[in-house]
Amino acid sequence: SGSTSPREVQRLIQGTQIGGSWQRASNVQIRRVDMCPDMQTWLAAALTSSGLGNSLRSAISSDSLISASISRSSYNSNRVFAVKQSGNQLTVFVY
């Protein structure tokens, strides 16, 4: 599918709701989003300046299911930029 557009990444970030509803998830999927190096740099800076990166990391560390799912993947919570919940399914987007 090639590289993801900034608009798509923005949409995922804006759709991220950090909160208690994560606890209801019974299924966590880690999804890698391909993006060019420039965009990875931009995203890392955006996550830092907005504080979203910190919020995501602390929310992930307090959720054992998500923490376990990430640690089984080849990524760590520093690479998470968005989370999407649909019922009991949680999709964790990493870059």
C-alpha positions in Angstrom: 0.0 0.0 0.0 3.1 2.2 0.1 3.5 5.1 2.5 0.7 6.5 4.6 -0.4 10.1 4.0 0.0 12.7 6.8 -3.8 13.2 6.7 -4.4 9.5 7.4 -1.9 9.6 10.4 -3.6 12.8 11.7 -7.0 11.1 11.5 -5.7 8.1 13.5 -4.2 10.4 16.1 -7.4 12.4 16.4 -9.5 9.2 16.7 -7.4 8.1 19.7 -9.4 8.1 22.9 -7.2 7.3 25.8 -9.1 6.1 28.7 -10.9 3.5 30.8 -12.7 1.9 27.9 -9.5 0.2 26.9 -10.0 -2.1 30.0 -12.9 -3.7 28.2 -10.8 -4.8 25.3 -10.2 -8.5 25.1 -8.4 -8.5 21.8 -5.4 -6.4 20.9 -3.9 -6.1 17.5 -0.6 -4.3 16.8 -0.6 -2.7 13.4 2.5 -1.3 11.7 1.9 1.8 9.6 4.5 2.4 6.9 5.7 5.9 6.6 8.7 7.7 5.1 11.6 8.8 7.4 10.6 12.5 7.2 7.2 11.6 8.4 8.5 9.5 11.2 10.6 12.4 12.4 7.5 14.7 12.1 5.4 12.3 14.0 7.9 11.8 16.8 8.1 15.5 17.3 4.3 15.9 17.2 3.9 13.2 19.8 6.4 14.9 22.0 5.2 18.4 21.7 1.5 17.5 22.0 2.1 15.3 25.0 0.2 12.5 23.3 3.3 10.3 23.3 3.6 10.5 27.1 -0.2 10.0 27.6 -0.1 6.9 25.4 2.9 5.5 27.1 1.5 5.9 30.6 -1.9 4.5 29.5 -0.2 1.5 27.9 1.9 0.8 30.9 -1.1 0.8 33.2 -2.9 -1.7 30.9 -1.5 -5.2 31.2 -3.2 -6.6 28.1 -1.8 -3.9 25.8 1.6 -3.9 27.5 1.8 -7.7 27.0 0.7 -7.5 23.4 3.3 -4.8 22.6 6.1 -6.7 24.4 5.3 -9.8 22.3 5.6 -7.7 19.2 8.9 -6.3 17.9 7.9 -2.8 18.9 7.9 -0.8 22.1 5.4 1.7 23.5 7.6 4.6 22.2 6.5 3.6 18.7 2.8 3.8 19.4 1.1 6.8 17.9 -2.6 5.9 17.9 -5.1 3.5 19.3 -8.5 2.7 17.9 -11.1 0.8 19.8 -14.0 -1.0 18.2 -16.1 -2.9 20.8 -13.7 -5.3 22.5 -11.1 -5.0 19.7 -8.2 -2.6 20.3 -5.9 -1.7 17.4 -2.6 -0.2 18.4 -0.9 1.6 15.6 2.9 1.7 15.6 5.4 3.3 13.3 
